[in-house]
């Protein structure tokens, strides 16, 4: 790999292969002809598993060197994010993985059934079928007519192109451009770029006391958000799992993470990205309230492209009218609109009135 700064560790490469909806297989036939196929695949320790016909084209590659690749596009970055005239800065940010090895036939009956079951568990995790086990008579014919292949991996490498090897000014131009554009996936891309970067986060995504402002949730953060909300008056009596389920339906989510990696605040919104939006579930951990984290979250939320373009933004509050008034919210009774039913409304521009 030419740029070592873009190399990821082996586990990251395995993780990308495991998560990929499909992978590419490249090999050659005995007469030297190239063969490339798109496959559904599953993983076992040190191996990539897939299936095909007993006498299909892939069978001609058995015992031959092969490579399996996975690719995930993070974002396309247009040239004008960095230069008003030149086309050269246009680029794609991505993660990729390459696994090299030799293609083998899985002949053992139990191993074959386990491989097919692994494929089903990956692509149909909700179940709804009789499990593929060695003694299951339902699949006897299928076992005979299906070949299971394994790439026995001898070397694996991963790569990430996320501006981590570029100066902070270049990275910041990219993340600012993505934030201002606000296309689907851009908020996720910003977080990946910032977390891959060796440089401090830009001011736009920093809150007080070194708190990092998150543009998309990861891992258990929605569970953490739900736990912060549990017991608050507008969520009283609602099970935490139901709160989490509602958070997953958000159009926009922002969070705040302290120096120890703890989620100390979050907020979300539902929006059509043009006419109307509603803000919900704004919360800050009791230990850090009064330090400006709530203000930073609301400012970032309102600046999100899916809210920034909305003429009407609504929210409900029983005790924070003064706080939200700093952002331009007013009691809905002051807005001449029949559907302004929520306690407070922010109206932008002439198009939002009447």
Phi, psi and omega in degrees: 000128187292316182255101185295334180295341180266358181284135174256169179283168184297322181297322178297323178293316177299319180298320179294317177299319182295324184273343186297130176299327177210157178233167175252135173252131176233132178203194177225151175275168181303334179271007175090002180286138179287149176225126178230130181221149173265132188226151160276135185219157173228167183244148167228164182308116178074009184219152170247128186247140173205174184230167179188185179287151181300321183245027180284179182298324182295333180298332179292346182264359181301137181080003183251158177297143181210164176222139175246133183233152174226148183216134174230117177284130178269314179190148168267130182251110179291157185298325187287354171297331184242335183215131184285344186238316187280141178277339189304325182291351178300135183202167174245130174268138189200169166235144180216161177215144177229126178243121183254143177178205181238140182275127182236159176265131175270107185257331180300130187299314181294318179294324179295314178297319180296322179294316179294323177294322177298320177298316180294318181296328178287313189266345176221063186295341180285355180081219181089020179211161175285125183303146178276103179238158185303325184263008182282111185293336180304331187252011184305312180296320181295321178299322182287328186264001183241135174257136175253128180253152170223134169268112177279108191283125177259334180205141178222142178217147179237158182216143175226126175247092187225033178069010183291342179255014180251158178299154180306325181297322178291312178303315183294323177298323180290310183292325176294321177295318178296317180297317180291325179289310175068030176288162176306131180092345183293321179296320176296319181297319180302315181295318179298318181297312183294322181285339177275342187283141175278355185263157175303153181292149178292156185303327182301332183244030175238137175255192180292155176058031178075012178293133177268131180269124187261135184263352179201148182280155177224151171052238185265014186294328176291327174295318178297318178300315180299319180293325176295328183279334185304128179095343176292153192302325182277355177236013184298130178083359180268126179300146182303321181295328177287324175298313180300319180299321179292324178297325180294341178270011183288150171280325183220140176221137173227152181218172177229128183240129181276182186295338178271002179086010182272137174286116184248002177184157179196162176203160180213169178211156172242132188203154170264003174070011181218309189251313187221146176215155175225136182262138183219159164055044174281127183208145175230138180304135182306328184291340185237016177292150179085007181254001178099004181292319178299318178298319181295321180294314181293321178298317179292319180299314180292337179274351178299140185302329182283346172253328184304328184267000182277135178284331186230124178235127184243155170203160176243138178208147177254349187210009184236031183300319182294319179301310183286337177298333178296337181261005177101003177285142177228158176304139186298334180296341179274355181256123182279081180206129186293336184262007180282075188270340181283155186302326182227147184221139171249122181246129183250122170071176182296324184295343182270356186250155173085000000 
